[in-house]
Amino acid sequence: MADGSAIEAASVVAIKNGSMWVSETRRGLAIHFMGTQCAQQREKAPTLRRQLSVQGTLYSDVIGYAREARAKGLKVPLLLMGYYNSFLAAGVEETCKECSEAGIDGFIVVDLPVEESWRIMAPSAAKHNLSLVPLASPTSGAERIQQVAEAAITPIPGMVYVVSLLGVTGTREGEEAKAKAVGGVVQSVTQLHTKNVRDAAKKLLTSIGWAFHGVSGSQRGCDNDDLVRWLGAELPVVVGFGISERKHVEEFGAFADGCVVGSKIIQEVNSVRGALSFRAGALVKKLSGGPLSSTSSKEVEPPAKRQRTAADLEQQRLSQSSAGAGHEGAKPNTDETGVFGKKHADKWNFGSSVFGGRFIPETLMVAHHELEEAWAKWKVDPAFKAELARLRRDFIGGPTPLYHAKRLTDFIGGAQIWFKREELAHTGAHKINNAIGQADRTVATLAEMHEDAAKRLINTALLTESSNKSAAETGAGQHGVATAAACALLDLECIVYMGEIDTERQKLNCFRLSAAVGSADGGMRELGATVVPVKSGSRTLKDAVNEALRDWVTNIRTTHYIIGSAVGPHPFPDIVRDLQAVIGNEARAQMLNQTTGEFGHPTFTNGPGRLPDLVVACVGGGSNAIGMFNAFLGDKEVRIIGVEAGGEHGPWLPDGTETDKHSATLTKGTVGVLHGSRTYLLQSPDGQIKETHSISAGLDYPGVGPQHASLKACGRVEYVFATDQQALDAMKEGIVPALEPSHALHQTMELAKSLPKDKIVLVNLCGRGDKDMLHVAKARGVNIDTDVKLNKTDFAQQ
């Protein structure tokens, strides 16, 4: 940190499990950061990933480092930085209490925007005199700057962290060059944000006045200017992201109060063995330009943090009384002058549940707000609805049939089994419904913006590797294929991230996408996508998602992320559900033989003429299931069942021992935050995401869509699981479903056995099994020679 243009030199004397602490510092102002880690954090920041993945640094470790540093005499402010799921797993109230007792002064929670922070963390932080440091980014507009300033001042004054570039930490040189290449002026934007934050803070303090403390200025014998000075109108603003050279410090030190340096220190200590404190100390000295002079003739201690007053405590008591004692999930008060403010994010959740939300970096907030507003307009626009209907009919091949599986029904000997045959949709699965809708709206937006540079889409293909490298190794790729097809139709560039292992194991799907995987020119053949092999982490789905998010954060102005399932931050789960709702809308109308009306069709004449008694679908992230279920949620007489991947034995072995070789998130998961939303997760007690397993790639995911979590919590939908072997054994009726819906088909047959013949079970076959044949063959012990002979010459050369 610095006062003016310099940066405070500090001596780093210990590095433990990737987290550093300072035991001595020169006089002046300095702030030290300590970080908890989680899988997302390591994988989004490549520099941190290399350092922190060696040893897992847990929340409890960092608290211990803080206590030790304070005991050794550390006096500068100390901030704990991390992702929200780590705090949630430890308990927000418990975290705040323990951190305060350990000598920590506040938090930087990078995926906790101010709207979420005000309602779920600010009450507990204020109770324990902890600051919450908000972030501003190059994409933050005036309204967000105002919110950032307010969050930095109330309830406990802190500072603002301005992110100077788009992208992820440790990438300054490349991103700065790109910014300047398109005419961006990094310094000017950052300087403007810094000024705007300060101006907003002064305006806010003046407008709030003494009312914030429950006492008028006249009662205290001073005016608003006195209040501004007393509270500290010069709100500290620091600048960070990829700062690695002295010139960066000089550039931003001209107008900011300090520079944040993280990745460069880790790079430095990684470059040598031993003498870590010396290397880090030398770097800080280099960045600072040498030892600093005191700002006065006398050496002074770092300024003490303003302590809460009696008025603060009374205001908090009133706010907590209105907000339900400030507990997780409680609604904050709506008083404009209340500590926990009016800009809560309840509308981002499903119903009155805690599930959903928008847990994302500040860089993405404006884009999500714009997307939310645009989708609210588009989904009711008659022209867009008509275009979707045309594409469903002419390009996708809908409406897909309703089929009475009579032979399977007779074989089971119970209730009637009916299929919604979504596997007959173009590209072989339901994924095309979502991909075509989002791609179409991107084209419409481009037409409005006249911005050809934005004609670029990014997508994460759902290709995964199972944790068992035997009969359970698998891959899918249907969302990647669907998105590539949609982009090819609409003349959009498409980039698909796949785990490196999956690009090898699923070469056929990769060829469908792009014949030259990861080539410099994109390999624009077949469906025309560029496939980027992801080489970090486990090189599978989780890592592909992280790389896609990194790309999106870096290229937010020119990129739209077509998310493949009903997961992610609001409004993505809503968008995917709305675009996949065509499945359930058609199925319901087909069951009732509705030939007219909003969802009717002249061909809907072969249904049973009534609603089903049960509706069943498989659930991974949950896009096909929520698309199927949505139409029936209001039909209380219809029982709805989602089927998860039970893996080898389900969450429990035959002897009752727990196992992680499954993906039954709603059966065995706990509440956490992953990929931008709060939902059920398969995670450790420390909030670390577990490796999952399923023979079906599309169900092999450690989370689930937040609406499914809400439906489980309220009891409207039941969730069960089927194992790998049960899915393999469920292929009947001359129709070969994909391994994903085969899980649902197994449970459908089991349910039908237990019901009388006049009952009806409707199941969604969301994908066809062509893609899985090699995996099924291997699981059954059959070796298929894939060295294809194309003509007679090949045979003659044997």
C-alpha positions, -999 to +999 in steps of 0.1 A: +000+000+000+011+035-005+005+071+003+007+090-030+030+075-056+051+051-035+045+016-023+053+004+012+082-020+015+076-050+036+097-080+045+081-114+039+096-138+064+075-169+059+055-187+032+034-216+044+013-237+020+012-209-005+001-182+020+024-154+031+025-134+063+045-104+073+062-101+107+078-067+103+072-036+082+086-001+078+066+028+092+037+039+070+006+024+056+005-012+045-021-039+041-014-075+039-035-102+022-039-138+032-058-162+010-079-193+014-081-215-016-106-236-034-107-256-066-121-227-086-096-202-072-066-224-081-078-231-116-089-196-126-055-181-117-027-200-134+001-185-113-017-192-081-026-226-093+011-236-098+019-225-062-011-235-042-019-269-057+012-283-042-002-282-007-038-275+002-042-244+022-074-245+042-094-219+059-082-231+094-046-229+083-049-192+073-066-183+106-036-199+123-012-179+102-030-147+112-028-154+149+009-163+146+017-131+126-002-109+152+017-127+180+050-118+163+041-081+162+023-076+128+004-043+132-007-034+096-043-042+085-048-078+076-074-089+050-085-125+042-092-131+005-110-160-010-141-174-026-175-174-009-179-211-007-150-214+017-167-189+041-201-206+036-187-240+044-170-228+076-202-208+085-204-171+079-210-161+116-184-185+128-159-172+103-164-136+112-161-143+149-129-164+145-113-140+121-119-110+144-104-129+173-074-138+152-067-102+144-080-101+108-095-068+098-117-077+069-124-097+038-121-096+000-145-122-013-140-120-051-172-138-061-195-119-037-209-088-054-222-061-032-259-071-037-252-105-023-228-092+003-253-068+019-277-095+027-256-126+036-223-114+050-224-077+060-245-083+091-221-108+106-190-088+095-203-056+111-211-075+143-174-084+146-161-050+134-148-064+100-147-046+067-159-060+034-137-047+006-157-044-027-142-045-061-146-022-091-136-033-126-132-018-161-168-028-168-183-011-138-207+018-146-218+047-126-245+029-107-221+001-097-195+026-087-221+041-063-229+007-049-192-001-045-185+031-026-215+025-003-203-010+004-168+002+012-181+028+037-210+009+055-213-007+078-176-008+086-154+016+066-127-002+045-113+005+010-121-002-026-100-026-048-100-014-085-092-042-110-073-025-137-077-050-165-101-076-177-089-112-173-074-132-144-046-124-120-011-127-133-019-119-169-012-081-172+013-080-200-008-099-226-041-083-216-026-048-215-012-052-250-046-064-262-064-034-246-040-009-261-043-026-295-080-018-297-075+017-284-081+011-247-063+033-223-059+012-191-045+041-170-073+065-180-101+040-172-086+031-139-079+067-129-115+076-138-128+047-117-106+058-088-119+094-090-155+082-094-152+060-063-139+088-042-166+112-055-193+087-048-180+081-013-180+118-005-214+123-019-227+093+000-213+104+033-227+139+029-262+126+019-264+101+047-252+126+072-255+118+109-287+100+102-266+069+096-256+070+132-291+080+145-279+115+156-282+148+137-251+169+129-265+198+149-267+175+180-231+167+177-221+203+172-207+200+137-217+200+101-216+175+073-181+184+063-170+175+098-188+142+094-170+135+061-137+142+077-145+122+107-156+091+088-126+094+064-139+109+031-107+100+014-118+064+009-086+044+002-086+030-033-060+005-044-053-009-079-043-044-087-043-073-112-010-084-128+011-056-113+047-069-117+070-039-125+080-006-110+064+012-139+030-002-130+034+011-095+044+045-108+016+045-133-011+039-108+005+054-078+000+089-093-037+087-084-043+056-063-035+050-026-017+017-033-010-012-056-019-049-049+008-074-058+002-111-056+010-133-085+044-116-091+055-125-056+045-161-061+063-162-094+094-148-078+095-172-049+089-201-073+119-191-094+144-202-067+146-227-039+152-214-004+157-178+008+120-172+001+117-142+024+148-126+008+134-130-027+100-117-019+115-088+002+138-079-027+109-078-051+088-055-029+118-032-024+122-031-062+086-023-068+085+003-041+116+020-054+134+015-021+127+023+016+100+049+021+103+081+040+078+088+067+051+113+058+059+133+089+090+141+109+081+115+134+077+079+129+041+070+135+022+037+139-002+027+112-035+045+117-059+027+139-091+013+125-122+033+134-140+014+161-178+010+161-196+035+183-227+031+204-247+046+176-233+019+152-243-008+176-279+006+180-283+009+142-271-027+138-295-039+164-324-022+146-313-036+113-308-071+125-342-070+142-358-061+108-336-086+090-342-116+112-310-112+133-289-110+101-288-148+096-279-164+063-308-161+039-327-135+059-341-106+041-325-073+049-345-042+058-356-018+031-348+015+050-328+037+027-305+046+056-302+011+071-268-005+074-278-035+053-295-015+026-321-019+000-301-035-029-306-071-019-306-099-044-337-119-035-349-117-070-319-138-081-331-168-060-358-193-068-389-184-048-382-179-011-353-204-011-316-196-007-308-214-040-297-194-070-280-161-068-252-143-087-219-152-071-195-138-098-166-114-101-174-077-105-161-079-141-192-099-151-218-080-132-228-055-158-230-082-185-253-103-163-275-073-156-278-065-193-285-101-201-312-103-174-329-072-188-326-084-224-340-119-216-370-104-198-378-086-230-369-114-254-388-142-238-421-125-243-414-110-277-438-124-303-412-122-331-386-141-311-411-168-300-421-172-337-385-175-347-378-202-321-409-221-332-396-219-368-362-232-359-377-259-337-397-271-367-373-266-396-338-270-381-342-291-350-370-313-364-397-308-337-421-315-324-403-347-313-427-377-310-445-391-280-442-429-281-461-456-261-435-483-253-459-511-255-434-540-256-415-526-226-448-521-208-457-557-214-423-569-204-425-549-171-461-560-164-471-528-146-479-492-155-478-479-191-445-465-201-444-435-225-413-419-241-408-383-250-384-389-278-362-358-276-332-379-288-346-375-323-338-338-323-311-326-346-275-334-333-290-362-312-300-346-280-321-318-263-290-295-261-298-279-295-329-262-280-308-240-257-279-235-281-300-223-310-319-199-288-289-182-272-270-181-305-301-165-322-303-138-296-266-131-300-272-124-337-301-102-328-280-082-304-253-078-329-278-065-354-288-039-328-252-030-319-238-032-355-207-046-339-191-073-360-163-076-336-186-092-311-195-121-334-178-146-311-192-172-289-176-194-263-189-226-250-178-254-227-185-288-242-197-314-217-169-338-221-156-355-189-134-382-176-146-405-149-124-410-119-123-448-127-101-455-157-117-488-166-152-496-178-164-463-166-143-440-187-167-419-208-174-387-227-203-368-242-199-337-262-236-331-271-237-294-260-205-287-279-219-303-310-252-284-306-235-251-301-212-256-331-243-265-352-261-234-341-231-212-347-226-227-381-262-220-390-260-184-378-224-176-390-208-171-356-174-181-344-175-209-319-148-219-294-152-251-274-131-259-244-126-296-237-104-314-212-072-326-230-079-362-220-115-360-234-103-347-267-083-379-271-110-402-258-137-385-278-120-380-311-152-387-331-171-359-313-141-336-317-141-343-354-177-334-356-169-301-340-136-294-358-113-317-377-081-300-364-083-300-326-066-270-311-050-259-344-039-223-349-063-217-377-092-232-357-095-262-380-126-247-395-141-279-410-171-301-404-193-280-379-166-252-379-157-249-342-123-244-327-116-270-300-092-259-273-077-288-252-075-278-216-043-290-200-048-278-164-060-296-134-076-330-141-080-320-178-117-328-177-151-311-174-144-290-143-112-276-158-129-269-192-156-249-174-129-229-156-110-222-188-142-211-205-149-187-176-114-173-178-119-166-215-152-149-208-139-127-180-110-117-202-131-111-234-164-100-218-170-072-243-168-094-273-179-128-260-211-145-251-209-177-230-235-203-241-238-222-209-250-258-216-271-266-185-295-250-161-266-240-138-246-208-132-254-173-120-288-157-126-302-154-152-286-184-169-307-211-151-338-192-161-327-188-197-318-225-201-351-236-185-371-213-207-354-225-239-357-262-228-393-258-217-404-267-252-398-304-242-424-304-214-448-281-232-449-304-262-451-335-240-480-322-219-500-312-250-492-345-266-505-365-236-537-345-237-541-347-275-542-309-278-543-300-315-549-263-309-538-237-284-504-222-275-486-256-273-510-277-294-502-291-328-524-308-355-503-341-351-509-344-314-535-371-316-519-404-304-516-396-267-536-412-239-558-382-235-548-374-199-519-363-179-493-389-167-492-400-131-454-398-130-429-378-150-392-389-150-360-374-163-323-378-156-305-350-137-268-339-140-268-302-143-304-306-150-313-289-183-334-317-199-351-324-166-361-288-158-373-285-194-395-316-190-406-308-154-415-272-159-448-278-177-460-302-150-450-283-118-485-268-115-502-302-119-502-313-083-516-347-091-485-355-112-456-370-093-422-358-106-389-377-102-354-368-111-327-395-115-291-389-107-259-408-114-253-433-086-219-443-101-205-477-090-227-484-060-245-451-052-233-429-023-230-460-001-212-493-006-232-525+002-218-525+037-230-490+044-196-473+040-198-439+022-181-436-012-174-407-035-176-427-067-209-412-078-226-380-089-257-381-068-256-345-057-292-341-045-290-374-027-258-368-008-247-332-014-246-302+009-253-265+002-225-245-014-216-222-042-202-234-075-200-217-109-219-187-098-249-201-079-259-215-045-270-251-048-262-286-036-226-297-041-205-328-036-178-312-014-156-317+016-164-301+050-139-274+040-158-265+008-134-283-016-152-298-046-149-335-048-141-356-079-172-373-091-178-405-111-204-417-136-204-439-167-224-411-183-204-379-190-235-357-190-244-366-154-208-365-141-209-331-124-204-322-087-233-297-086-268-293-099-290-265-112-303-243-084-340-247-094-336-284-088-321-277-054-352-255-047-376-281-059-359-307-037-360-283-007-398-276-011-406-313-017-422-308-051-398-331-069-382-363-057-347-372-065-333-407-066-303-424-083-294-453-106-260-469-108-237-474-138-248-511-142-284-503-139-281-477-167-263-502-188-290-528-183-319-503-192-316-503-230-348-519-243-375-516-270-353-513-301-345-477-291-309-470-279-310-441-255-278-424-243-263-435-210-277-403-194-315-410-200-308-447-194-305-439-157-340-424-159-352-454-179-340-478-152-360-460-125-390-457-149-391-495-152-387-500-115-416-475-108-438-490-134-434-525-118-449-512-086-479-495-101-512-508-116-517-510-153-540-480-155-512-457-143-489-439-168-452-431-164-437-406-189-399-404-193-378-380-213-353-397-236-331-367-239-303-382-261-295-411-283-269-436-276-247-436-307-220-416-290-218-442-262-215-474-281-177-477-277-180-472-240-209-496-237-190-522-257-160-518-234-181-520-203-196-553-217-161-567-225-164-563-262-134-551-282-143-531-313-115-525-339-118-489-349-092-491-377-119-485-404-112-498-439-127-474-464-124-492-497-112-524-514-077-511-516-074-511-478-084-548-477-059-556-505-031-540-485-036-564-455 
